Amino acid sequence: MTRPAHPKKEIETALKHAEAEGWRVEVGGSHAWGKIYCPYNDDECRCGEFCIASV
C-alpha cells in the first residue's frame, strides 16, 4: 500500500528522497502530518534509539 502524498510539493520531494535513503515514513499523528524514522540504530547517534522527526 502506498502512502498518501504530502500536500506541499517541496515536502513530498524531500520525503521521497528520505524514503530512497531508507527512512520510513508514517502518516498520521495528533499535530503533525506524519513522522519519519531513521534507518540506522547507532549507539553514537543520540541515545542509540531510532531517530524520529515530525513532518
RALINNOR-V858177 format. One record per pair of residues at least 12 apart in sequence whose ideal C-beta (glycine too) atoms are under 7 Angstrom apart, sorted by the first residue. I is the first residue (numbers start at 0). GAP is how many residues later the second one is. D is the distance in Angstrom with one decimal. If there is no record, write none. Layout:
<<I | GAP | D> <I | GAP | D>>
This chain:
<<2 | 22 | 6.0> <2 | 24 | 5.3> <3 | 23 | 5.9> <5 | 27 | 6.2> <5 | 49 | 7.0> <10 | 44 | 6.7> <14 | 40 | 7.0> <17 | 18 | 5.5> <21 | 17 | 3.6> <22 | 13 | 5.0> <22 | 14 | 6.4> <22 | 15 | 6.2> <22 | 16 | 6.0> <23 | 12 | 6.9> <23 | 13 | 4.3> <31 | 22 | 3.9> <31 | 23 | 5.9> <32 | 22 | 4.9> <33 | 21 | 4.9> <34 | 17 | 5.4> <34 | 18 | 6.7> <34 | 19 | 5.6> <34 | 20 | 6.5> <35 | 17 | 5.1> <35 | 19 | 6.1> <36 | 13 | 5.4> <36 | 15 | 5.5> <37 | 12 | 5.5> <37 | 13 | 3.9>>
